[in-house]
Amino acid sequence: MHKKSLTALLALALTLFLGGCNTVKGMGQDLQKAGEKIEDAAKKK
């Protein structure tokens, strides 16, 4: 039972790691856009 849980956890971690390449890049772009909007709002004040 414990070995199956560990195998499932490792498979999930590997899936997230491999799929995360594009996800992290997209999230970084979203954060950059949000930062630009905050910066623009600060400049208007």
Secondary structure as UniProt FT lines:
FT   HELIX           2..44
//
